[in-house]
Amino acid sequence: MAYLYFKAFHIIFVVSWFAGLFYLPRIFVNLAMVSEGAEYDRLLLMARKLYRFVTPIGLLALVFGLVLWLGYGISGAWMHAKLTLVAGLVAYHFYCGKLYRDFVAHQNHKNHVWFRFFNEIPVLALVAVVILVVVKPF
């Protein structure tokens, strides 16, 4: 029974973390289209609050995932591929923090089009992870 609760909490925190990974780069798209003023400050505030909110949520997703993986012996080649994608998502998350700091320092050199493509990375990762977990192709 504990396994099912760990699995449920893992899914809840993964979904919540992804909500942040989807929305934060959308804020960056808008930040890249303005350079100063009240709108810029408001978007920075939104980005800061969202990043601070989803960071512990992402950590909880990882903790519950580790409990499932190590505590219940989930294995298979698909898991190695999933863990590689998860490591990439963690790097993506922290890179979003770097991008936020660049905006704070007015050091962003990327345009809104770049951020629109950047925003699609977690979508593609989510598709791949769900297929790996559900289908277990290898």
matplotlib code that plots the C-alpha trace (Angstrom):
import matplotlib.pyplot as plt

x = [0.0, 2.9, 4.1, 0.9, 1.1, 4.7, 3.8, 0.8, 2.9, 5.6, 3.1, 1.6, 5.0, 6.1, 3.0, 3.4, 7.1, 6.3, 3.7, 6.6, 8.9, 6.3, 5.4, 8.7, 10.1, 6.9, 7.6, 11.1, 9.5, 7.7, 10.7, 12.7, 10.2, 10.5, 13.7, 12.6, 9.8, 6.9, 6.0, 9.6, 9.7, 6.3, 7.5, 10.8, 8.7, 6.5, 9.6, 11.3, 8.2, 7.6, 11.2, 11.3, 8.0, 8.8, 12.3, 11.3, 8.4, 11.0, 13.1, 10.1, 9.4, 13.0, 12.8, 9.6, 11.1, 14.2, 12.1, 10.2, 13.4, 15.7, 13.1, 11.0, 13.6, 12.1, 14.5, 14.9, 16.8, 13.9, 14.7, 18.2, 16.8, 14.2, 16.9, 18.9, 15.9, 15.3, 18.9, 18.4, 15.3, 17.1, 19.8, 17.1, 15.5, 18.8, 19.5, 16.2, 17.6, 20.6, 18.4, 16.4, 19.6, 20.6, 17.3, 17.8, 21.2, 20.0, 22.4, 20.0, 21.3, 18.6, 15.5, 11.9, 12.0, 14.9, 12.8, 9.8, 11.9, 13.5, 10.0, 9.4, 12.2, 10.2, 7.2, 9.4, 11.0, 7.6, 6.4, 9.5, 9.3, 5.6, 6.2, 9.2, 7.3, 4.1, 5.3, 8.7, 10.0, 13.2]
y = [0.0, 2.4, 1.8, 3.2, 6.3, 7.0, 6.5, 8.9, 11.6, 11.1, 11.7, 14.7, 16.4, 15.6, 17.2, 20.2, 20.5, 20.3, 23.1, 25.3, 24.0, 24.9, 28.3, 29.8, 29.9, 31.5, 34.3, 34.5, 34.9, 38.0, 39.3, 39.0, 41.3, 44.2, 45.7, 47.8, 49.4, 48.1, 45.2, 44.0, 44.2, 42.4, 39.6, 39.3, 39.0, 36.3, 34.4, 34.6, 33.4, 30.6, 29.4, 29.5, 27.6, 24.8, 24.1, 22.3, 20.6, 19.3, 18.1, 16.2, 14.7, 13.4, 12.1, 10.2, 8.9, 7.7, 6.0, 4.1, 3.2, 2.2, 1.1, -1.0, -2.2, -0.8, -1.6, -2.1, -0.5, 1.9, 3.2, 4.2, 6.2, 7.8, 8.8, 10.3, 12.5, 13.3, 14.4, 16.6, 18.1, 18.9, 20.7, 22.5, 23.6, 25.0, 26.6, 28.4, 29.8, 31.1, 32.6, 34.4, 35.8, 37.0, 38.9, 40.4, 41.6, 42.8, 40.4, 38.4, 38.2, 35.8, 36.9, 35.8, 33.4, 31.5, 31.2, 30.0, 27.0, 26.6, 26.4, 23.2, 21.1, 20.0, 19.1, 16.8, 15.3, 14.7, 12.8, 10.7, 10.0, 9.0, 6.6, 5.1, 4.6, 3.3, 1.3, 0.2, -0.3, -1.9]
z = [0.0, 0.8, -2.8, -4.2, -2.0, -3.0, -6.6, -6.3, -4.6, -7.2, -10.0, -8.2, -7.7, -11.2, -12.7, -10.5, -11.4, -15.1, -14.7, -13.6, -16.3, -18.9, -17.6, -16.5, -20.0, -21.2, -18.7, -20.3, -23.7, -22.4, -20.6, -23.8, -25.5, -23.0, -21.6, -18.6, -16.7, -14.6, -16.9, -16.8, -13.0, -12.7, -15.0, -13.0, -9.8, -11.4, -12.6, -9.2, -7.3, -9.7, -9.7, -5.9, -5.7, -8.2, -7.0, -3.8, -5.8, -8.2, -5.4, -3.9, -7.3, -7.3, -3.7, -4.3, -7.6, -5.8, -3.1, -5.9, -7.8, -5.0, -2.4, -4.7, -7.2, -10.3, -13.1, -16.8, -19.7, -20.0, -16.5, -17.6, -20.5, -18.2, -15.6, -18.4, -19.4, -15.7, -15.3, -18.4, -16.9, -13.6, -15.7, -17.6, -14.3, -13.0, -16.4, -16.0, -12.8, -14.6, -17.3, -14.6, -13.0, -16.5, -16.8, -13.3, -14.2, -17.7, -19.3, -21.4, -25.0, -26.3, -28.2, -27.6, -30.5, -28.9, -25.7, -27.6, -28.8, -25.4, -24.0, -26.0, -24.4, -21.3, -23.6, -25.6, -22.5, -21.0, -24.1, -24.0, -20.3, -20.4, -23.3, -21.5, -18.3, -19.8, -22.8, -21.4, -24.9, -23.8]

ax = plt.figure().add_subplot(projection="3d")
ax.plot(x, y, z, "-o")
ax.set_aspect("equal")
plt.show()
